[in-house]
Amino acid sequence: MTKDEIIEMADKADEEADKVLNMKGEYHPNWHQVRDEIFAKLVAEREREACAAICDELHKARVGKDNYFAFAANAIRELRAKQ
């Protein structure tokens, strides 16, 4: 991830925390915790997708030989549904 992508996710987490707590611009004792949890989920999602994309590329390079990389890509993406 680039520095800009991390900043983008942090900004999105800020916005989402405001929405969750319905307290934009106002102090809320749980705001930092909520924001940090959202940020962690965004980072994890981005990392899972990056790993799955690598598996997709490996699968394309091995077309017709096996489906292990396609299976791995799908399994990685399914992790999101379990969390």
C-alpha positions as CSV (number, residue, x, y, z in Angstrom):
1,M,0.0,0.0,0.0
2,T,1.2,3.5,-0.7
3,K,1.2,6.4,1.7
4,D,-1.7,8.0,-0.3
5,E,-3.8,4.8,-0.1
6,I,-3.3,4.7,3.7
7,I,-4.3,8.3,4.1
8,E,-7.3,7.7,1.9
9,M,-8.4,4.8,4.1
10,A,-7.8,6.9,7.2
11,D,-10.0,9.7,5.8
12,K,-12.7,7.1,5.0
13,A,-12.5,5.7,8.5
14,D,-12.9,9.2,9.9
15,E,-16.0,9.8,7.8
16,E,-17.5,6.4,8.7
17,A,-16.9,6.9,12.4
18,D,-18.8,10.1,12.2
19,K,-21.7,8.4,10.5
20,V,-21.7,5.4,12.9
21,L,-21.8,7.7,15.9
22,N,-23.9,10.4,14.3
23,M,-21.7,13.1,15.9
24,K,-19.8,14.8,13.1
25,G,-17.6,17.6,14.5
26,E,-18.6,16.8,18.1
27,Y,-16.7,14.9,20.8
28,H,-17.7,11.4,21.5
29,P,-15.8,9.2,23.9
30,N,-15.8,6.1,21.6
31,W,-14.9,8.0,18.4
32,H,-11.3,6.9,18.3
33,Q,-12.1,3.3,19.0
34,V,-14.8,3.2,16.3
35,R,-12.5,4.9,13.8
36,D,-9.6,2.6,14.5
37,E,-11.8,-0.5,14.1
38,I,-13.1,0.8,10.8
39,F,-9.6,1.6,9.6
40,A,-8.3,-1.9,10.6
41,K,-11.2,-3.5,8.6
42,L,-10.4,-1.3,5.5
43,V,-6.7,-2.2,5.7
44,A,-7.4,-5.9,6.1
45,E,-9.9,-5.8,3.1
46,R,-7.3,-4.1,0.9
47,E,-4.6,-6.6,1.9
48,R,-7.0,-9.6,1.2
49,E,-7.8,-8.2,-2.2
50,A,-4.1,-7.7,-3.0
51,C,-3.4,-11.3,-2.1
52,A,-6.3,-12.5,-4.1
53,A,-5.2,-10.5,-7.1
54,I,-1.8,-12.1,-7.0
55,C,-3.5,-15.5,-7.0
56,D,-5.6,-14.4,-10.0
57,E,-2.5,-13.4,-11.9
58,L,-0.8,-16.7,-11.1
59,H,-3.9,-18.6,-12.2
60,K,-3.9,-16.8,-15.6
61,A,-0.3,-17.7,-16.1
62,R,-1.1,-21.3,-15.6
63,V,-4.3,-21.5,-17.6
64,G,-5.4,-25.1,-18.2
65,K,-2.9,-26.6,-15.8
66,D,-4.8,-26.5,-12.5
67,N,-7.2,-24.4,-10.5
68,Y,-5.3,-24.1,-7.2
69,F,-4.6,-20.4,-7.7
70,A,-8.2,-19.7,-8.6
71,F,-9.3,-21.7,-5.5
72,A,-6.9,-19.7,-3.4
73,A,-8.1,-16.4,-4.7
74,N,-11.7,-17.3,-4.0
75,A,-10.8,-18.6,-0.5
76,I,-9.1,-15.3,0.3
77,R,-12.0,-13.2,-0.9
78,E,-14.4,-15.4,1.2
79,L,-12.5,-14.5,4.4
80,R,-14.3,-11.1,4.3
81,A,-17.7,-12.8,4.5
82,K,-16.6,-14.7,7.7
83,Q,-15.5,-11.6,9.6
